[in-house]
Amino acid sequence: MTEHLMTSAPGAGDAPSPGEGLPPALAEIVEEFDAVPERDRLQLLLEFSRSLPALPERYAAHPELLEPVPECQSPVFLVTEVADAADDPERTVHLHFSAPPEAPTTRGFASILREGLDGLPAQTIVDLPDDVCSRLGLDQVVSRLRMRGMLGMLGRIKRQVGESLAA
Amino acid sequence: MPAPLDTAERFAAYAHPERLVSTAWLAEHLGEPGLVVVESDEDVLLYETGHIPGAVKVDWHVDLNHPVTRDYVDGEAFAALMGSRGISRDTTIVVYGDKNNWWAAYALWVFSLFGHEDVRLLDGGRAAWEAEGREYTTEAPTPAPADYPVVERDDSVLRAYRDDVLAFLGGQLVDVRSPEEYTGARTTAPAYPEEGALRAGHIPGAQSVPWARAVAEDGRFKPRAELEAVYQGEKGFSPEAATIAYCRIGERSSHTWFVLHHLLGFDDVKNYDGSWTEWGSAVRVPIVTGAEPGAVPAR
């Protein structure tokens, strides 16, 4: 998705980039949030919430295959697919989410994680730094309490992928 | 000048019908001077997806809670908030929101701590407005800033602190959380995040009346007779006796506070906003588990 892509200001001093050490797609999203004033970050999150793809049919018909995320105040479910080592030594990961339209904040979180992490090798996801969510700069506009929902999703994604690697 | 009252017949039996407006009344009076519509939701982005035309947003967490202390904003911050939303001291405010108006009732209660006189709830909230196919817009309003006086919050009438509740044990306490939280099977509402209570159960002597028992299937408040059957009939509460309501962080109990105070006319109702996230973590306060209110410890 590139329609809300913004380039960050070049040469903005020596401060470390908020996207540093993150996989490219996620780094781009984090920098996109960093580049806009706090007030506009809510609008950006709303754009992400709108671009969350619907569940593929194989999951829509089988909700029991998805894991609930009780850290979120809304009913959100996720599933990770990790490629077999025999077919794909990188063990590429795909992510799918389900969250209702009346929970746009949760959908926004899910959409960021999907866009930032889908298609990455499993080990890259397991190794993600723990402060990824706070780098979005949403603590003030969304509140830290609500950010816990996103942390809950990320924690479950890392755990599911880690379990697949260990299996 | 206050907006006219909604004289809908179905509100007439309530103790304070002037605290409610219907969707039809609101649609008719939208945009009139002296009336400001406030949306207050659990989801911080829901307003941005579409809201009642002209409505301004007030977020319970970002706008009403103190940014550092576990408390509400002070008089100056409240005045700035209200002024920025185009609200004066004599403005009629109609609040509505998601989740059966939990957060709308919470905002209304906080506005009441500051003594804002004319604040009303849209019966049925967002769900009722939507079910009737009424208009939403994503256009952000740009209200002309208003002068709102700096008023010190008065917590003495509508708000209870932990020590007040300790001294009140044996009085009319109502626990509005889910049955699982009341019995102590869990510390949070089903499907809700863990918010840090260390112990599970309820305050000794508290009666369990989950907040939703005040709401009809369409999301509107039940008629007065049905509400009386629950609170006065089944639980034996007296409208003359002092009452304290609590939940997990004070939002669902704001809803019950509204029901007891404004709809049933209980004179003295306080909301204990510290609620279970405080009581369930406080050292050496008494706790009862199980389905019965339990014995109140001797003091």
Boltz contact constraints between the chains, C-beta under 6 A:
constraints:
  - contact:
      token1: [A, 46]
      token2: [B, 45]
      max_distance: 6.0
  - contact:
      token1: [A, 46]
      token2: [B, 48]
      max_distance: 6.0
  - contact:
      token1: [A, 70]
      token2: [B, 191]
      max_distance: 6.0
  - contact:
      token1: [A, 71]
      token2: [B, 193]
      max_distance: 6.0
  - contact:
      token1: [A, 103]
      token2: [B, 43]
      max_distance: 6.0
  - contact:
      token1: [A, 104]
      token2: [B, 45]
      max_distance: 6.0
  - contact:
      token1: [A, 104]
      token2: [B, 46]
      max_distance: 6.0
  - contact:
      token1: [A, 104]
      token2: [B, 49]
      max_distance: 6.0
  - contact:
      token1: [A, 105]
      token2: [B, 43]
      max_distance: 6.0
  - contact:
      token1: [A, 105]
      token2: [B, 44]
      max_distance: 6.0
  - contact:
      token1: [A, 105]
      token2: [B, 45]
      max_distance: 6.0
  - contact:
      token1: [A, 142]
      token2: [B, 44]
      max_distance: 6.0
  - contact:
      token1: [A, 143]
      token2: [B, 61]
      max_distance: 6.0
  - contact:
      token1: [A, 143]
      token2: [B, 62]
      max_distance: 6.0
  - contact:
      token1: [A, 148]
      token2: [B, 193]
      max_distance: 6.0
